[in-house]
Amino acid sequence: MYLVTTTVPAEALPGEPSLDDRIRQLALPEDQLEHIHVLPSPDGGAHLTLFLGHPDSKGTEAAAARLVARALPATAESELDWAPATPLVSALEQLGLDSHDGPDDRELPSQDPDTR
């Protein structure tokens, strides 16, 4: 799975339905959309992250661009600045949450009742 991010300017955002709802409605099976995260930006736009289940970054980037192009006005496509696709594993490692830190590697808090 890959993550692809972009910032959508305020003037390109659709009214109703919201951007994430619109993308979900327009997604096709070949887009392999797994999840969408939309974070409002201070200027009224939105930071958009798409989680896509493609096996390679180029296919993911192309699918993200097609999917968002269907959801936004045609003039907005040229205003988007896409970041390169990032494998989900790499993003988790950057956050310090790599796959080797499973539950077996961490000490769980005591399950004994607090008697103080």
Long-range contacts (C-beta under 8 A, 24 or more apart in sequence): 1-34, 1-51, 1-52, 1-53, 1-54, 1-87, 1-88, 2-51, 2-52, 2-54, 2-57, 2-60, 2-85, 2-86, 2-87, 2-88, 3-49, 3-50, 3-51, 3-52, 3-85, 3-86, 3-87, 3-88, 3-91, 4-49, 4-50, 4-52, 4-60, 4-61, 4-64, 4-82, 4-83, 4-85, 4-86, 5-47, 5-48, 5-49, 5-50, 5-82, 5-83, 6-47, 6-48, 6-64, 6-68, 6-80, 6-81, 6-82, 6-83, 7-41, 7-45, 7-46, 7-47, 7-48, 7-80, 7-81, 8-45, 8-46, 8-47, 8-48, 8-68, 8-72, 8-76, 8-79, 8-80, 9-43, 9-45, 9-76, 9-79, 10-43, 10-44, 10-45, 11-76, 12-45, 12-72, 12-73, 12-75, 12-76, 12-79, 12-80, 13-44, 13-45, 13-46, 13-72, 14-71, 14-72, 14-73, 19-46, 19-48, 19-71, 19-72, 22-71, 23-50, 23-67, 23-68, 23-71, 26-67, 26-70, 26-71, 27-67, 30-63, 31-63, 31-66, 31-67, 32-63, 33-67, 51-88, 52-85, 57-84, 57-85, 57-86, 57-87, 58-85, 60-85, 61-85
